[in-house]
Amino acid sequence: MSDYTIQVSWSGKDALADSDPNKVISGADFNTEFTAIQTAVGTKMDKSANLSDVVTPATARANLGLTIGTDVQAYDADNVVSDVANEYTATQNFNATTLSDGATINWDASANQTCSVTLGGNRTMAAPTNLVDGAFYHITVIQDGTGSRTITWNSVFKWPSATAPTLTTTASAKDELTFRSDGTNMYNVGQALNVS
């Protein structure tokens, strides 16, 4: 493809004296200029560079210098669209993760939507971070080999009748707790204690 550039020095002609015969615009001047314009327009409209004239998507991508998987995502009919209803034909799940035990247990909800923690002593559960309004979160609280461990819950945890459950204190016992968040608080909507 070529770009159009002015061929005749029109401003140069303007600068000439009126008596100078070169000041006169000739048919040849027009012919030279219009030929340059015609060539530029013709190459700009070349089919190999005009996406409306390409025969295949591969040609369009090649003309644009795009590579599937590098510059653009490959089409997949099974991709989920976030703003429409989706029906799943295979299991969808969050990977189960493990929170670090400590005097204060921290819960980053963005990376630990379904998680567990094994208590090695009496603990305090900090307010979870990165909560999303409308999301559900689940934690499995596990007693260590000694048992009798307790948790003091942060005030963002809300319980039925405002009373946190009494954890099972048997060694290696598991308590399952599910919460719905409003983006700030964690509302306990399900619990199964001493699951074995």
N, C-alpha and C positions, 0 to 999 in steps of 0.2 A: 504494500500500500504506500502511496506517496501523498504528501501534504501539498496543498496549493501554496505557491509563493508567487508574488508579483513579478512578471517578466519585463514589463515596460516601465521605465522610470517616468511615471506621470508627473510627479512633483518636479522632476528635473526639467521636463518640458515647460511646466509652469514658470520656471525660473528664467527661461530663455527670453530674450528680447522679442517683441512682437514681430520685428523684421526678420528674425532668424527662421529660415525655412524648416528647420528641424522641430520648431514649435508646433507645426501642423501635425495633427493626429491622422495617421494613414490607415487605410484598410488593413495593411500588413500588421500594424500595431494591434488592432483589434483581433485579428486572426491569431496572432501569437498568444495574446492574453486568454482568449476563449479556448484555445487548444489546451493550454495549461490547466484551466479550470475543468475542462472536459476530462482530461487524463486523471486529475485528482479525484473527481467525483466517481469516475469509472472504477478506479482501483479501490476506493472506499466501499463501493457497492459490490465488490467481488464476492461471489457466492461462498468462497472458502472462508470469508471473514464475516459473513452476514448470517447471524443465527436464525433468521427467519427462512433462510434458504437451505439450511443444512438438512441432510437426509436422515441422519441418525443422532441419538443423544451422544454417542461416543465422539462424533465429529464436533458437536457443540462443545463438549468438555475439552477436547483437544485444542480447539480454537481459543478457548478461554484459559487454557493452561491449568485445568483442574484435574486432580487425580482422586478417584473414589477411595475413601478410607484415609486420605491425607488431608485434602481440602474440603471435601464434601462427604456426608454420611451416605452409605449405601442404602437404597430403599429396601425396607423390610415390611411386608404386610402385617407382621406380628408385632411391630413396634406399638407401644402404648401411647395414646394421645392424652395429655393430661386434662384437657378441658371438655372431654366427652365421656359418656359412660363406657366402661370397658367390661367385657365378660372374659374371665380367665378360664382356660382349659387345662392349666397346670398349676401346681402349688406355688403360691407366692409367700415369701416369709422374710423375716429379718434374721440375720445371723445372730445366734446367741453369743453374748460376750460376757466377760467376767470383770467385775469392778475390783479395784485394789482395796484390800482390807487395811484398816488403820484406825487410829483413835477417832478420826473424822473420816467418814466415807464420802467421797465425791462422786457425783453421778452426772456425767455429760450426756444428756439425753439425745443429742444429735448423733452420737456414735454408739449408743447403748440402749436401743429402744426395748430390746428383750435381753435381760441380763441376770446375773446371779452374783452373790457375794457370800463368802464363807467367813463367819465371824470368829475371830481369834481372841475376842475379849468383849467387854461391854463397849458399845460404839455409839457415836452420834452420826446421824445421817444428815449431811448438809443439804441445803436447798439445791435441787437439780438445776443445771444450767442448760440453756438452749432449748427450752420447752416450746412446743408449737401448739397453738390453740386448736383444739379438736382432735389432737393425737392421743393415742393410747400407749401406755408404757407398762411393762411387766418386769417384776423383779422376783427372783427366788432367793429367799434368805436361808442360808444353810448354817447349822451349828457345826462347830469343829468337833474333834474327837473328845473334847472335854464336855462341851454343852453348857447349859445354864447361862448363855450369852444373851444380852438384851440390846435393844436399840432405842436411843432417844431421838425422836423424829423432829425435824425442822417444822416450823409452824406452817409452811406451805403445804404440808401433807394434811389433807382433810379426811376425816373418818366418819363412818356412820355413827350417829348419836354423839359425835365429837369425842369418840373414845378409840384410841389405837388398839389393835388386837394384842393380846398377850402371846408373844412368840412361843412356839414349842421349844422347850429347853433340853429335850433329850439329845444326847450326843448324836451328831450327824443328821438330825431331823431337818426337814425342809418345809418351809412355809411359802406359799405362792400368793403374791399380791399384785393386783392389776389396778391401774389408775387411768383416769381421763384427765387431760390438762386443759386449762383455759388460757395457757400461755404463761401463767404466773403460778397458779396452784396445781396441786396433784390431788384429785378427788378419787378416793378409794371406791371402786365400783365392783370389785370382786376379790375374794380371798378364800383360799383353801389351806387350812392349817394342818400341820402334821401329815403331809402327803407322803405316803410310803407304799 
